[in-house]
Amino acid sequence: MFADTFAAELATRIGSRVEVATDNNLIEGILSTVTDELVLVLDVSSGYGENTKLYTSVDAIDFIRFTAAA
């Protein structure tokens, strides 16, 4: 039940800069897509070329921090 509410709240913040923490990763980028099961964060700090797409399961997220633009 909480996962549904969490995903719904994240969906309202698409386009925000975020830090997504899991048990063994810290992902930084722009929140791009949210479904009931997955979160897509675009890593735009890699410089030239294509952005890196990082998919994370909603169940694996420990916390999300919204950050200011760099």
C-alpha positions as CSV (number, residue, x, y, z in Angstrom):
1,M,0.0,0.0,0.0
2,F,2.8,2.5,0.9
3,A,4.6,1.7,-2.4
4,D,1.5,2.8,-4.4
5,T,1.4,6.1,-2.4
6,F,5.1,6.6,-2.7
7,A,5.1,6.0,-6.5
8,A,2.1,8.4,-6.9
9,E,3.9,11.1,-5.0
10,L,7.1,10.6,-7.1
11,A,5.1,10.8,-10.3
12,T,4.1,14.4,-9.3
13,R,7.8,15.3,-9.1
14,I,9.0,14.2,-12.6
15,G,11.6,16.5,-13.9
16,S,13.2,17.2,-10.5
17,R,16.8,16.6,-9.6
18,V,17.1,13.7,-7.2
19,E,19.4,11.4,-5.2
20,V,18.0,7.9,-5.0
21,A,19.5,5.7,-2.3
22,T,19.3,1.9,-2.3
23,D,21.1,-0.6,-0.1
24,N,24.3,-0.4,-2.2
25,N,23.9,2.5,-4.6
26,L,23.4,6.3,-4.7
27,I,22.0,7.4,-8.0
28,E,22.0,11.1,-8.9
29,G,20.1,12.7,-11.8
30,I,16.8,13.8,-13.1
31,L,13.6,11.9,-12.2
32,S,12.3,10.9,-15.6
33,T,9.6,8.2,-15.3
34,V,7.7,6.6,-12.5
35,T,5.5,3.5,-12.6
36,D,4.1,1.4,-9.9
37,E,7.2,-0.8,-10.0
38,L,10.1,1.2,-11.5
39,V,11.7,4.6,-11.3
40,L,13.8,5.9,-14.1
41,V,16.6,8.5,-13.3
42,L,18.6,10.1,-16.1
43,D,22.2,10.7,-15.2
44,V,23.0,13.9,-17.0
45,S,26.3,14.6,-15.4
46,S,28.3,12.4,-17.7
47,G,29.1,15.2,-20.1
48,Y,28.7,14.9,-23.9
49,G,26.8,12.1,-25.6
50,E,23.7,10.2,-24.5
51,N,22.4,10.3,-21.0
52,T,22.7,7.2,-18.9
53,K,19.3,5.6,-18.0
54,L,19.2,4.1,-14.5
55,Y,16.2,2.0,-13.6
56,T,15.5,1.2,-10.0
57,S,12.7,-0.9,-8.4
58,V,10.4,1.1,-6.2
59,D,10.8,-1.6,-3.6
60,A,14.6,-1.2,-3.5
61,I,14.6,2.5,-2.7
62,D,15.6,3.4,0.8
63,F,15.1,7.1,0.4
64,I,15.0,9.9,-2.2
65,R,16.4,13.4,-1.7
66,F,15.3,16.2,-3.9
67,T,18.2,18.5,-4.7
68,A,18.7,22.0,-6.2
69,A,19.9,22.4,-9.8
70,A,23.7,22.5,-10.1
